[in-house]
Amino acid sequence: MKIAYLIHWNEGPESGVAKKVIGQMAEWARSGHEVAFFLFTHRQIRAWEEVLHNVTLAAQVYEKGKGRLPAFRQLLGRIRDWNPDVIYHRYDLYYPGLPKLLKQFPSILEMNTNDLAEMKQLGSKARYGYHLATRSRVLRAAQGFVFVSGEMAEERHYKKYVKDKVIIGNGYALDRVSPAPVVQRDGIRVIFIGSSGQSWQGVDHIAALARMRPSWTFDIVGFAPEDFKEPAPENMLFHGRLDRRDYEPLMYQADVAIGTMALYRKGMNEASPLKVREYLAYGLPVIIGYQDTDFPESVPFLLQLPNASGNLEHHLAEIDAFVQSWRGKRVLREQIQHLDNRVKEIVRLEYMDRIRKKVSQP
């Protein structure tokens, strides 16, 4: 198949989303498909050129302001000229011309979040109003939908538009990293990787746990002290935004990792966060506050706490027991093999081919 991946993304290739996209396309190309990456961005593209292999980069760089819409129309024209068998689009915002393109070719939307809840939290009132008024045009135009959680696939504001769907939780290229070595030392070291400005990650809950466990060290990647309204405890070490090569030493030092802890803040209970897959790839046991799509049954290396306020500070006994039970241990690769990109992308490619054949039938 000729697969066009369309995305609007303004962070570099070291961001979590970008690493996911690169991993997906790498597997598609490895499986013998012709892949072109149609990137809409206002950032420089040199870094992308360095990480894409066997994938054609067709980037459209725009300047903020009035030039955005003409630039997007130009990108759509480049997709038409390339004449793909299927378009795979990471769902974002409505742009004029996008619905027409999605109707013209077999097209699939990847749904990564509850868009209405997230946009209401992060966007301005004007941006939210625009999205609310225009989102249906994009959703109606697509023929297939990939949801990263079962809960999301059942959201009422999606279901009325969905013609065909599949649920594929987020994966990770397990061969990109080596499991962290077992560290024999005194003390407990905890790692969390995230992005500031996303309240559902629950970094304030982690701060509460840090105050209650002052002898533990908490490495916080992606945040600065000023991201907190109140002074953070001294045992929280803020490292800011780091590339993987820079935060990997912190992974190797960690005893345990913490995942998303406040998903309730955007009305969700189930997810498959990318950072949790990365923790597990490094062999780290993880504390989470939601139901993970790829682990419907309890597993020993995930401590699932309630998806509610106070989940870390109110469950200290369980956390202490979990951390102590995993000291000197690592999650085995065979326990998480189903998270590997090679497994995930087989399912995704089969779905794309099915949508392509379904749309092409007279």
N, C-alpha and C positions, 0 to 999 in steps of 0.2 A: 504494500500500500504506500501511496504518497500521503504522508501525514503532515499537516500544517499545525504547529502549536502556536496559538495566538495568546499573548499575555500583555497586560499593561503593568509594568513593574519598574519602580524607581530606586530600588536598592541593588547593591552589587551581587555578584555571583556567590559571595560567602554568606549571604543571608540564608536562613533556614528554608524559606520557600524556594529560593533559587537553587539550592542544593537538591531539593526534591525534584524540581523541574529538570535540571541537568541529568539527574539519575534516571528519570523516566525516559527522556529522549535517548540517553546512551543505551538503554536496554532495547528500545525500539530499533535503533540502528544496528545493534548487535544481532537482533533477530532477523535482519535482512531487509528492513523497511527503509524507504527514502524519507528522511525527516528534514523539515525546514522550520527554523525557530523565528517566528515573526514577533519581534520584541518592540513594544511601544514604550519609550522612555525619554526622560529629559536628562539622563546621566550619560557620561562617556561610555563607550562600548568596548574600549580596548581590553578591559578585564574579561569581558565575555568571550572575546575572540581567543583568549588564552586557555579557556577551560572547555570549549566545545570541540568535540572530536567526532568526525563522521556525521556531523549535523551542519546544515547550511544556515548561517546566520543572516537574517534579513531584518536588520534593525531600522527603526524609524525614530530618529531623535527629534524631539520637539522642544520649543521654547515655551515657557509658561506664558499663558495669556491667549491672545487671539489666534495664534498660529497653531493651536492644538488640534482643532477640528479639521482644517485642511490637511494637516500632517497625518491624521488618522485615516482620512479618506484616501490619501496616497498609499498608506499601508494596505488598506483593503484592496486597492487596485493591484498591488504587487501579489497579494494572495490569489486573486482571480487569474492573473497572468501565469502564476505557478500551476494552477489547475489541480488542486489536491484531490485525492480520493475521499478524504475526511478531514474536517477541521476539529481540533481539540482546543477548547477555550477555557481558561481559568476565569470563571465568572467574576465580573467586577461591576462596571457601570454601563449604562446605555450610552452609546455614541451614534449619531446619525449615520446610517448606512450599515451598521452592524447587523440588525435583524435581517435585512435583505441578503447579506452575504451568508448568514447562517441558514437561510432558507434555500439558497442557491446550491449549496453543497451539503452532503451528509455531515451533520455537526453534532458535537457533544459538549455539554457544559460540565465542568468539574466544580462541584459545590463544596466549599471548604468551611463554611460557617453559617450561622443564622444571620443572614445579611441585614435584616431589618433591625434586629436587636443590636448588632455591632455598629451599624451605621448611626443608630440613634445615640449610642454612647460616644462614638469617636468623631462623628461629623458635625458640621454646623447645622442649624435648622434649615438653612437654604439647601445645603447638600442633601440632607435627609429628605426634604420635600421633593427635590428633583428626582432622587432615586425612587421614592415611593410612587411618583407619577409615571415613571418611565420603565421601571424594571420589567413589567409584564410584556413589553415589546420584545425584549431579549429572551425571556423565558418561553414565550409562545413560539419563538422562531426555531428553537433547537429541537432535534429529533431524539436525542439521548441525553441522559443525565448520569453522572458518576457522583455519588455521595460518599463522603468519608466517614459517615456514621449512620447507623440504622435510624436513630432518633431524628436526625436531620431529614432523612428521606420521608418521614411521616409528618413533617411540619405542614400544617394546613395551608400556609401561604406558599408552599411549593407544590403540594399534591395536585392542586387544580390545573397546573400547567404541565405536569409530567406525563409524557406519553410512554416512555420506556426508561427504566432505571436499573442501576446496579450499585451495590454497596462495596466499596473497596477502601478499607482503612489505609492510612498513610504508612509507607514503608521506608526502608533505609537500605543503602548499599552497604551491606555488612562487610564486604571485602575492602572497604575504604579505610577501616580502622582495625587496630588490634586490641583485644580486651586488655583492660588495665591490669598491671601486675598486682599481686596481693602485697599490701604495704604493712609491714610489721612495725608498729610504733605506738606510742602513747597518744591518748586523745582521740576525738572523733572529728572527722572532717566531712562537711556536707557541701554539695554543689547545687546551684540553681542557675540555669541559663534562660534568659527571656528578653523582653523588650519593654522599655519604659512606656508608660501611657496606656497600658492595657490592664485595667483593674481586675479583670477576671483571672489574671495569672496569680493573684493572691500573695504578692510579695509582702504585704502588711501582715499576713498570717505568719509568714516565715520569720518576720521580725519579732512577732510575739513568742514564737518558739525559741528564737535565739536568746531572748531575755530570760526565758525559763531554763535554758541550758547554757549558762555562761562559759562552761568549760569546753564547749564544742566550738569549732571554727566553721563559719558559713561563707563560702566563696560565692559571690553574687556577680554573674557576668551579664552585661547588657544594661546595667544600672549604675547610677552615681548617687552619692549620699543626698544630693539636693532633690532627688526624685521622691523623697519622703517628706511629708508635712511635719513630722516630729523627728527629733534626732534618733538615728538608728543605733542599736547597741554596738558596743565596741568590737564584739566578736563577729560582726558582719563585715567582710572585706569586699569592697566594691572595686571591680576591675574594669568597668565601662564596657564598651563594645570591643570585642576581640574576634579576630579570625580564628578558624579552627586550630591552626598551628600554634596559636598563642594560648588558647584555653585548654588545649590537650594536656599539658602538664598538670593542670588543675583536676582534670578527669582522672589522671593517673594517681593523684594523691587522695582522691575521695574514697570514703567508706560507703556513702549512700548519696543518692540524688533525690531532689524534690521536683515533682511535676506541677501541672496546673492545679491550683488549690481553691479557686473561687469562680468556677464556671457558672455557678448559680447567678452570678451578676449579669449574665447575658441570657438567662433563661434556658440554659442547656444543662444536661446531666450526663451526656455521652460524648466521647471525642476520641481522637487517635492522634495526639499531639506529636509533631515531628521531634521535638526535643526529647521526649520520653523514649522514642525509638533510638535516638542517638545515645542516650544514657545506657540503654540495654545493650547496644552494640559494643560499648566499652565494658560491658560486664557488670554494670552497677545496678544494685537493687534500688527500687524507686518507691517513694511515698507519693500517692496521688489522691485527689479529692473528687473523682468522677468515675463513671463506668467506662472502661476502655473497650472500644469496638472489637479489637482483636483478641481480647481476653474475657470472654463472657463468663467463664468460670474462674474461681479463685486460683491463683498461682502463688507459690511461696515467695517469689521475688518482687511482687507488687503488694504494698500495703495500701489497700483502698479505704480511705476514711470518708465520712459523710460529706456530701457536697453542700456544706452549710457554713455559716459564719462560726468561727471558733474551732474549726475542725482539728487544727494542729494542737492548740493549747489545751483542748478538752480531752485529748487522747494520748497523754504523755506516757501512760503505762504501755500501751500498744506500740508506740514509737520506740521507746527504750528497748522493749523486748525484740522488736524487729531489727533495730540497729545492732544490738549485741549478737543476735543469732546469725547475722551476715558478716560479722567481723572476720577477716581472713578468708572470705569466700567471694566468688564471682559467678555471675549468671552464665550458664553454659550456652554455647552457640546453638546446640541442638534444641534448646528450649525456646528459642526465638527465631528459628529458621523461617517460619511462615511470615515474618516481617520483612524478609529480604526482597529487594526490588525485583530480582529475577522471578520470584514467585508472584508478586503483585502484578507485574507488567504482563505476564502471560494472560492473566484474567482480563486486564485492561485491553490488550490487543485483540483478544477474542471478542470482547464487547464492541470495540470499534469496527471490527470486520462484520459483525452481525448487523450493526446499524447501517453500515455501508451497503450491505446486500439488501437489507430491508427497504431502504430508501430507493435503491436502484431498480427494485422490482416494478414492473408496469402495473 
